[in-house]
Amino acid sequence: MRRNILILVIAIVVIGGGYLAYRQFAAAPVEPETETPIDVNTVAVNTGLGTVSAEGQIVPLRHTQ
């Protein structure tokens, strides 16, 4: 019984330490959200800019010209 309690305490300490180390060194920092003023005249329109439309055919190199 005493051994099980000791193992449980050690497991809690190791898991807690791992969590704290993760938060300190690996997790992304929490940044407060900033409110941006919204212009009522701004309308989001998807213009398709930044996309490439292409057609092609993949063939072995020996079949190219």
N, C-alpha and C positions, 0 to 999 in steps of 0.2 A: 504494500500500500504506500509506504513512504517513498519507495523507488518510483512509483507511477507519478506521484505528486512532484517529485524532483524533475522527472522527465518533462512533465507538463509545464513547470515553471521555466525550465531551460528552453523549451520550444517557444513559449510566449516571448521570452526575452530575445531569442534569435529572430523570430518573425517580426517583432516590433522594431528591432535594430535594423533589419533589412528594409522595412518600410520607411523608416526615418532616413536611412542612407539613400534610398531611391528618391524620396521627395527632395532631398538636399542636392543630389548630384545629377540625377538622370531625368527627372520630370521637368516639363516645360514650366517656366515661371508663370504665375497667375498674374495677368495684366488686367487692371480695371477697365471696364468698358467705357468708352467715351462716346457721348452723344454727338452726332454730327447734325448740323442744321439741314433740314430737308427743304429743297426748293420745290414748290408746288408746280412749277412750270417744267420741271425735269421729267422726261418720259423715257423709260428704258425701251430701246428698240434694238432688236437683234439685226444688225446689218450684214452679218456674215463676213465681216472683215477679219482678217487673220486666219482664214481657212483656205485650203488649197483643194481644188477639185481637179482630179487628173484621171486619165484613163491610160491603161497600158497593158502590156502582155509580157509575162515572164517566160523567156525561152532560154535554152542552153546557149552558151557563148558561141559554139560552132555554127549556130543558125542565125547569128547576127550579121549585119553587113558592115 
